Amino acid sequence: MPEIGISADELASRLLGLSGSRQVCILDSCGVGHLGSHLLIAGVDPVETQEFSQDPQHALEGLANATAGELPCFFTLSYALGLALANIPSQHADPSEPFVFLATYENLVVYDYAYGRATVVGRNADALAREILGSQAAEPKPKTGRSSLVSTSFSMREYLDAVEAVREEIRSGNTYQANIVQRFEVELGGMEPQAVFRRLRRDHPAPFAAFIQRQGSTVVSASPERFFHIEGRSIEASPIKGTAPRTGIEAIDRETRIRLAQSRKDLAENTMIVDLLRNDLGRVCEFGSVEVAKLCELEQHPTLYHLVSTIKGRLLDDAGLTTVIKALFPCGSITGAPKISTMKIIDRIEQAPRGLAMGAIGYCIPPGFETGNSGLSAGVDTNVAIRTMVIRNDIASFSAGGGIVNDSEPALEYQEMLLKAKALLAALELDHEHIL
């Protein structure tokens, strides 16, 4: 297992350079160190990629087969997979986004931020290490044009009306909380996905970031939210509910932290999703093992503050990955509660497909592959695919939104949605004025 004398930034840059002619997947904690995330994990030249788009059960079988093998794999799960598994017919067809994408690798490149060490693990580790050391760092390619907003699923007025529509559903007793998102489409004008990821990683480092080249698209993510993490028979989920901007000016940020930590609305949102995930985990965990390890803890990220909770449990002996997905997916933090009835409301109110947005991105490391000092552990880790875009045919698509409760103020919800979209818009060289 060779080590590479290289920094995390240089490694990421060289991997992006290789992605110009090779298929590359990168999952990167960006050195943020949130919830124990401390690695950059990357694969180059998968031995196999698969996409499943028609039958949700077939998609899960493909995922089960890949994750039961001897090789590590990366995967994406679309939000539509959750609708299909719940037998919810959707008015928003998105044939371009597969239920499941899978990429299996013989070798992994691993950077451990905790020790400042890069290693290559796998069957041809020495050869891949030499290729990386001999590769060139990615240089941003000159653009052929300027990025421009193509469309949004709601106008400002329509978004405010959507919030009111959710509040009416709450008053009618049909939901307690519903997450509504705005979909953006941006024409890149020749901007490379690598350049977008580079800017996001530099300006908005996130603990569950990703750059994934698929068969006809590239995924770029700056997600701050873990969905679930499995190690051995232990599982934990860490939903985010409650977001506020971090300015870097301590006097302002101190007031922001106090306001967020005491916000009745945000505390109510977070607690409802904790209850939902306790219930979901209870379906696949040993009786009495599910516990709330952290409740509404305020955590700071480079540009935002979040309220984060963590729920833990011990999986039943027969609860494999696909069983967990059936019980938990999609994450309650991006649906609302109760989950199934709220997903139906969401599909009726929203005006566009979510695609991969609000789905999940993850990896599986099989037992035995983690040996040595790479920092890898066998298991599964996934994010919630928020602050995540899919780039296809020079168009970037992504969504942003928030949880709506009865005392939500529509204008403030609109501003929160813009705040969550800000990092992705900036990475695409756009700002809020393009959508107001």
C-alpha angles and dihedrals in degrees: 000000000000123000122221120214097224139116123246092248092050092046092051090048093050092047089052088050090054090049090070089076105009133056108255134180121192128185109186134183087194091219091287093126097209118164091351095306105147108146144089107208121186139173128202124198104001117223087223140006125191136183125197117195112153114047119037093203091052088049091054091047089054090050091047092051093048095047093046091058131093095255130075119248140192121214146180126211119200122221087238089065088065091051091050094048089052091048091240112152110222128213089207113076117192108176092171094067115073121220088231133012119192132189120182122197137196092202136033131199110217130189116189109205091192091065102020090238132139121200138169117224128192148053097313099027097139093053093048091047090054091049092052093048090048095046127096126244113254115262118201110255118230112260122240092213145347127287115249137185110254102181148334124211092230135031114224090262092049092050091052089049090050090055090051090049090055091048089053090052088052092050089049091055096245096119140002096211134000130191113222122191137196116220119218128195119194128185107223099206092219097317109151120236088230090061091050092052092045091055093046092049092049100042103028108025110190131190095232102038123151144190110190126173110206131181097279105002146036125233118213116185137177096179117167093188130089115210101192137332123203122194117166105323094328121104131183134181125198114195122191120217119159123048134188134167123260113214102181090239104115098209091054094040092051090057090046092053092050092047093049095045090052099039108127091200096051093042090051092049093049095046092050091053091047089056090048093051092046087057093046093048091046088065092062104026134081113272111270095011098100113098139162105242095178129016124198095332115176111237128181127221127184094272106010145043120223138185106230131185129188126210120190136192145158115251122235113252093250096045107110128175096277091049089053092049092050090052100042109024126137099031113250091229090073098039110038132220137337085026107212099043090043092052088056091051091048092052091051096048102038117081103211141036117271094217111183090341110108089014121097144265121203153146138226123211113194122221111272096028093085097062119130132030099309094112092238120136126194112255146070129288127182139178132210104250096236119138085025129136134193115213115204129159092352092306122114116205125190142147137221132182145119148237117284121210130174095271095047115130109221096217092051091047089054091052091049090052090053091048091055091047093048098089094050093045090051091049087055090048093249132115139199095278089070091068106031 
